[in-house]
Amino acid sequence: MVQVDTVDTGQGGAGHRDTGRGTWRAGIRRAIRIASRPGPWKRGPVLAALALLLGLLMLLHAKIPNGTGGIGSLVETFLPWFGLFVPVLLAGALWRRSASAVVALLLPVLVWLNLFGGLLGDKSHPGSDLTVVSHNVGADNPDPAGTARDLAATGADLLALEEITQQARGTYEKTLAKAYKYHTVQGTVGLWSKLPLSDIRPVDTEMDAGPLAATKPADVKLAYNRALRTTVATDHGPLAVYVAHLGSVRVTPRTGFWTDSRDRNAQALAKAVAGEKNERVVLLGDLNGTTDDRAFAGITSQLHSVQDAAGDGFGFSWPAKFPVARIDQILVHGVKPDSSWVLPATGSDHLPVAAGISW
């Protein structure tokens, strides 16, 4: 008898059918999962919201209240740097494949370009009637003589110095005497000139400070002058020149961004400039703030920045080792800015700033 083995085709067929049904069910589950995932326009809602907030913050920076810790002025001081958040958010949007976040980033990009895009190119052009330099030489400058030699080597017609100490004053006067026939020092600020000076007088930046005068402590008495005004005789007529060093700002846990002294000084200086009879005016100095800061609205409504008009880049001047803000300013009215640039570091914690102007 021959025994013939048989295969249970029914069981095998059922196995094949079960495998087919399992694959079919797995495919359905995958399709459901894919369909339930948010699309590119629904992904990254937090990133999209952050992008919009960033754009609105830069667009409406003037509306940020300044009453609590000076947050408005603090934001405006470092306003250009908020653009660095754009590539960070863009990287997150690409990683999440979020179309909504990418589109939302158009707002901060357009706002930033509107505010600062004009600073990216070189707007200077050759030729000028007068070269001016302003430098906070630093009270702790270890080499005032070297700083003076470096500044004289620029060949500037007008050289404004701020934060001149009594100990270093003689050094600056002696070192600059050969290059500059005329000079005046009023307190901690001074002006050296190759052209005759007249009508020299100090400017009291603590008195008559307008609405902010009420915030001035009763015992505040300026022990030294921090601003001056003089007339420079040029071939094109008289030029009113102001040199100023406004009050310092501080960041503390208790007060936040403290700017009371600087803001008082700014309002007093704006009032002095408003009363100027000369049609041509140059303001040189360390204002301890950027022209984006609302505290300088009274000044910037009368004078305009040479860096904005004829500079190359942002022209950051402080701190010297890693500049993050332009707080050293050259502002003008009635003359034409031709160029604006930042000079190499000296022994100060500020960088010197320079400009060429024409009639």
C-alpha positions as CSV (number, residue, x, y, z in Angstrom):
1,M,0.0,0.0,0.0
2,V,1.4,3.3,-1.0
3,Q,0.7,6.2,1.4
4,V,0.4,9.6,-0.3
5,D,1.0,12.7,1.8
6,T,-1.5,15.5,1.2
7,V,-1.3,19.2,1.9
8,D,-4.1,20.9,3.7
9,T,-4.6,23.6,1.1
10,G,-7.5,25.0,3.0
11,Q,-5.4,25.9,6.0
12,G,-2.7,27.4,3.8
13,G,-5.2,29.4,1.8
14,A,-6.6,30.8,5.0
15,G,-3.2,31.9,6.1
16,H,-2.7,33.7,2.8
17,R,-6.0,35.4,3.1
18,D,-5.2,36.4,6.7
19,T,-1.9,37.9,5.6
20,G,-3.7,39.9,2.8
21,R,-6.3,41.2,5.3
22,G,-3.5,42.2,7.7
23,T,-1.6,44.2,5.0
24,W,-4.9,45.8,3.9
25,R,-5.7,46.8,7.5
26,A,-2.2,48.2,8.1
27,G,-2.5,50.2,4.9
28,I,-5.8,51.7,6.2
29,R,-4.3,52.5,9.5
30,R,-1.4,54.3,7.8
31,A,-3.7,56.2,5.6
32,I,-5.8,57.3,8.6
33,R,-2.7,58.4,10.4
34,I,-1.5,60.4,7.4
35,A,-4.9,61.9,6.9
36,S,-5.1,62.9,10.6
37,R,-1.8,64.6,10.6
38,P,-2.0,68.4,10.4
39,G,-1.1,69.8,6.9
40,P,1.8,72.2,6.3
41,W,-0.6,75.2,6.9
42,K,-1.6,73.8,10.3
43,R,1.9,72.8,11.6
44,G,3.9,75.0,13.8
45,P,1.2,77.3,15.2
46,V,3.6,78.4,18.0
47,L,6.3,79.3,15.5
48,A,3.8,81.3,13.4
49,A,2.6,83.2,16.5
50,L,6.2,84.0,17.5
51,A,7.0,85.3,14.1
52,L,3.9,87.6,14.1
53,L,4.8,88.8,17.6
54,L,8.3,89.6,16.5
55,G,7.1,91.6,13.5
56,L,4.6,93.5,15.7
57,L,7.2,94.2,18.3
58,M,9.5,95.8,15.8
59,L,6.7,97.6,14.0
60,L,5.1,99.0,17.1
61,H,8.2,99.5,19.2
62,A,7.2,103.1,19.9
63,K,4.0,101.9,21.6
64,I,5.9,99.7,24.1
65,P,5.3,101.4,27.5
66,N,8.4,102.9,29.1
67,G,7.0,103.4,32.5
68,T,8.0,100.0,33.9
69,G,11.7,99.5,33.9
70,G,12.3,101.6,30.7
71,I,11.5,98.5,28.6
72,G,10.5,100.6,25.6
73,S,13.9,102.4,25.5
74,L,15.7,99.1,26.2
75,V,14.0,97.4,23.2
76,E,14.8,100.4,21.0
77,T,18.4,100.5,22.0
78,F,18.9,97.0,20.6
79,L,16.2,97.0,18.0
80,P,18.4,96.0,15.0
81,W,19.5,92.9,16.8
82,F,15.9,91.5,16.9
83,G,16.4,90.6,13.2
84,L,18.6,87.7,14.4
85,F,15.4,85.9,15.6
86,V,14.3,85.6,12.0
87,P,16.8,82.9,10.9
88,V,16.2,81.0,14.2
89,L,12.4,80.9,13.6
90,L,13.0,80.1,9.9
91,A,15.1,77.1,10.9
92,G,12.3,75.9,13.2
93,A,9.7,76.4,10.5
94,L,11.7,74.4,8.0
95,W,12.3,71.6,10.5
96,R,8.5,71.5,11.3
97,R,7.7,71.9,7.6
98,S,5.3,74.7,8.6
99,A,4.1,76.7,5.7
100,S,2.2,79.1,8.0
101,A,5.3,79.9,10.0
102,V,7.3,80.6,6.9
103,V,4.6,83.0,5.6
104,A,4.3,84.6,9.0
105,L,8.0,85.4,9.0
106,L,7.4,87.7,6.1
107,L,6.1,90.3,8.5
108,P,9.3,90.7,10.7
109,V,11.5,90.5,7.5
110,L,9.6,93.3,5.8
111,V,9.5,95.4,9.0
112,W,13.2,95.0,9.7
113,L,14.1,95.8,6.1
114,N,11.9,98.9,6.3
115,L,13.6,100.0,9.5
116,F,17.2,99.1,8.8
117,G,17.5,97.9,5.2
118,G,18.8,101.3,4.2
119,L,21.8,100.9,6.4
120,L,23.1,97.8,4.7
121,G,24.5,99.6,1.7
122,D,27.3,102.2,1.4
123,K,25.7,105.6,1.0
124,S,28.8,107.6,1.2
125,H,30.4,109.6,-1.6
126,P,33.8,111.2,-1.9
127,G,34.5,114.9,-1.3
128,S,33.6,117.0,1.7
129,D,34.2,120.5,3.0
130,L,34.8,119.5,6.6
131,T,35.8,116.4,8.5
132,V,34.5,116.0,12.0
133,V,35.4,113.3,14.6
134,S,33.8,112.6,18.0
135,H,35.2,110.3,20.6
136,N,34.5,109.4,24.2
137,V,38.1,109.0,25.3
138,G,37.2,107.2,28.5
139,A,38.0,108.3,32.0
140,D,40.0,105.1,32.5
141,N,41.9,105.4,29.3
142,P,45.5,104.1,30.1
143,D,47.1,105.9,27.2
144,P,45.6,109.4,26.6
145,A,48.6,110.6,24.7
146,G,48.4,107.6,22.3
147,T,44.7,108.3,21.8
148,A,45.3,111.9,21.1
149,R,48.0,111.0,18.5
150,D,45.7,108.6,16.8
151,L,42.9,111.2,16.6
152,A,45.2,113.9,15.3
153,A,46.4,111.5,12.6
154,T,42.9,111.4,11.1
155,G,43.3,115.0,9.9
156,A,39.9,116.0,11.1
157,D,39.1,119.7,11.0
158,L,37.0,119.4,14.2
159,L,37.7,117.0,17.0
160,A,35.2,116.6,19.9
161,L,36.3,114.7,23.0
162,E,34.1,113.6,25.8
163,E,34.8,112.2,29.3
164,I,38.0,114.2,29.7
165,T,39.4,113.9,33.2
166,Q,41.3,116.6,35.0
167,Q,44.3,114.3,35.1
168,A,44.3,113.7,31.4
169,R,43.3,117.2,30.2
170,G,46.9,118.5,30.1
171,T,48.0,115.5,28.0
172,Y,45.3,116.0,25.4
173,E,46.0,119.8,25.2
174,K,49.7,119.2,24.8
175,T,49.5,116.4,22.3
176,L,46.9,118.1,20.1
177,A,48.4,121.6,20.2
178,K,50.5,121.2,17.1
179,A,47.6,119.9,14.9
180,Y,44.9,122.2,16.3
181,K,45.4,125.9,16.8
182,Y,42.1,126.5,18.5
183,H,40.4,124.5,21.3
184,T,38.1,124.8,24.3
185,V,37.4,122.5,27.2
186,Q,34.3,123.0,29.3
187,G,34.2,120.6,32.2
188,T,34.6,117.1,30.7
189,V,33.9,117.9,27.1
190,G,36.1,119.7,24.6
191,L,36.5,120.8,21.0
192,W,39.8,121.0,19.1
193,S,39.6,122.9,15.8
194,K,41.8,124.0,12.9
195,L,39.4,126.9,12.3
196,P,38.7,129.9,14.6
197,L,36.2,129.5,17.5
198,S,34.0,132.1,19.0
199,D,30.9,132.5,21.2
200,I,32.1,129.6,23.4
201,R,29.8,128.7,26.3
202,P,28.8,125.7,28.4
203,V,25.3,124.2,27.9
204,D,23.5,123.3,31.1
205,T,21.9,120.0,30.4
206,E,20.5,119.6,33.9
207,M,18.4,122.8,34.0
208,D,15.2,123.6,32.1
209,A,14.8,120.0,31.1
210,G,11.1,120.4,30.3
211,P,8.6,117.9,31.8
212,L,11.4,115.7,33.1
213,A,12.7,118.5,35.3
214,A,10.3,117.4,37.9
215,T,12.1,114.0,38.1
216,K,15.4,115.6,38.9
217,P,16.4,115.1,42.5
218,A,16.6,118.3,44.5
219,D,20.1,117.7,45.5
220,V,21.5,117.2,42.0
221,K,24.2,119.7,41.3
222,L,26.4,119.2,38.3
223,A,29.9,119.3,39.6
224,Y,31.3,119.5,36.1
225,N,29.9,120.6,32.7
226,R,29.0,117.9,30.2
227,A,28.1,120.0,27.1
228,L,29.3,123.1,25.2
229,R,28.3,125.2,22.3
230,T,30.6,127.3,20.1
231,T,30.7,128.9,16.6
232,V,33.3,127.7,14.1
233,A,34.3,130.2,11.4
234,T,34.4,128.4,8.0
235,D,34.9,129.6,4.5
236,H,31.2,129.1,3.9
237,G,30.1,131.0,7.0
238,P,29.5,130.3,10.7
239,L,28.8,126.8,11.9
240,A,27.2,126.2,15.3
241,V,28.8,123.2,17.0
242,Y,27.6,121.4,20.1
243,V,29.6,118.8,22.0
244,A,27.7,116.8,24.6
245,H,28.0,113.8,26.9
246,L,24.6,112.9,28.3
247,G,24.0,111.0,31.5
248,S,24.7,107.3,31.8
249,V,22.2,104.5,31.7
250,R,22.1,101.5,34.0
251,V,20.4,98.2,34.1
252,T,19.6,97.0,37.6
253,P,17.1,94.4,39.0
254,R,15.4,97.2,41.0
255,T,15.1,99.9,38.4
256,G,15.3,98.0,35.2
257,F,16.7,100.1,32.3
258,W,17.4,103.4,34.3
259,T,17.7,106.4,32.0
260,D,16.4,109.3,34.1
261,S,19.6,111.4,34.0
262,R,20.1,110.8,30.3
263,D,16.6,111.7,29.5
264,R,16.7,114.9,31.4
265,N,19.9,115.8,29.6
266,A,18.4,115.0,26.2
267,Q,15.4,117.2,26.8
268,A,17.6,120.1,27.9
269,L,19.9,119.7,25.0
270,A,16.9,119.6,22.6
271,K,15.7,122.8,24.1
272,A,19.1,124.4,23.6
273,V,19.3,123.3,20.0
274,A,15.8,124.6,19.4
275,G,16.9,128.1,20.5
276,E,19.9,128.0,18.1
277,K,20.0,131.1,15.7
278,N,22.5,129.6,13.3
279,E,21.0,127.7,10.3
280,R,23.9,125.3,10.2
281,V,24.3,123.0,13.2
282,V,26.5,120.0,14.1
283,L,26.0,118.0,17.3
284,L,28.9,115.7,18.3
285,G,29.0,113.5,21.4
286,D,28.3,110.4,23.4
287,L,24.5,110.5,23.9
288,N,24.4,107.1,25.7
289,G,21.6,106.0,23.4
290,T,20.7,105.2,19.8
291,T,18.7,107.5,17.6
292,D,15.9,104.9,17.6
293,D,15.3,105.6,21.3
294,R,12.2,107.7,21.9
295,A,14.2,109.7,24.5
296,F,15.9,111.6,21.6
297,A,12.8,112.5,19.7
298,G,13.3,116.2,20.6
299,I,16.8,116.1,19.1
300,T,16.2,113.9,16.1
301,S,13.2,116.0,15.1
302,Q,15.6,118.9,14.6
303,L,18.8,117.1,13.5
304,H,19.4,114.0,11.4
305,S,22.1,111.3,11.8
306,V,25.0,111.3,9.3
307,Q,25.2,107.5,9.7
308,D,21.6,107.1,8.4
309,A,22.2,109.5,5.6
310,A,25.7,108.7,4.4
311,G,27.1,105.7,6.4
312,D,28.1,102.2,5.5
313,G,26.5,99.7,7.8
314,F,25.2,100.3,11.3
315,G,28.3,102.1,12.6
316,F,28.2,100.5,16.1
317,S,30.5,102.3,18.5
318,W,30.1,100.7,21.9
319,P,31.6,98.7,23.5
320,A,34.9,98.9,21.6
321,K,35.8,95.2,22.0
322,F,32.4,94.0,20.6
323,P,30.2,96.9,19.4
324,V,26.5,96.3,19.7
325,A,25.0,99.8,19.6
326,R,25.8,103.2,18.1
327,I,25.6,105.6,21.1
328,D,28.2,108.0,19.8
329,Q,26.5,110.3,17.4
330,I,27.1,113.0,14.8
331,L,23.9,114.8,14.0
332,V,23.5,117.7,11.6
333,H,21.2,120.4,10.3
334,G,21.7,122.8,7.4
335,V,24.7,120.9,6.0
336,K,25.0,117.8,3.8
337,P,26.4,114.6,5.1
338,D,28.9,113.1,2.5
339,S,30.2,110.1,4.5
340,S,30.2,108.5,7.9
341,W,32.5,105.9,9.4
342,V,33.9,104.3,12.6
343,L,37.6,104.7,13.4
344,P,39.8,102.0,14.9
345,A,39.9,101.4,18.6
346,T,42.0,103.5,21.0
347,G,42.5,103.0,24.7
348,S,38.8,103.9,25.4
349,D,35.9,101.6,25.7
350,H,34.2,103.6,22.9
351,L,35.1,103.7,19.2
352,P,35.6,107.1,17.6
353,V,33.1,108.1,14.9
354,A,33.8,110.4,12.0
355,A,31.9,112.2,9.2
356,G,32.5,114.3,6.2
357,I,30.0,117.2,5.6
358,S,29.5,119.8,2.9
359,W,27.6,123.0,2.3
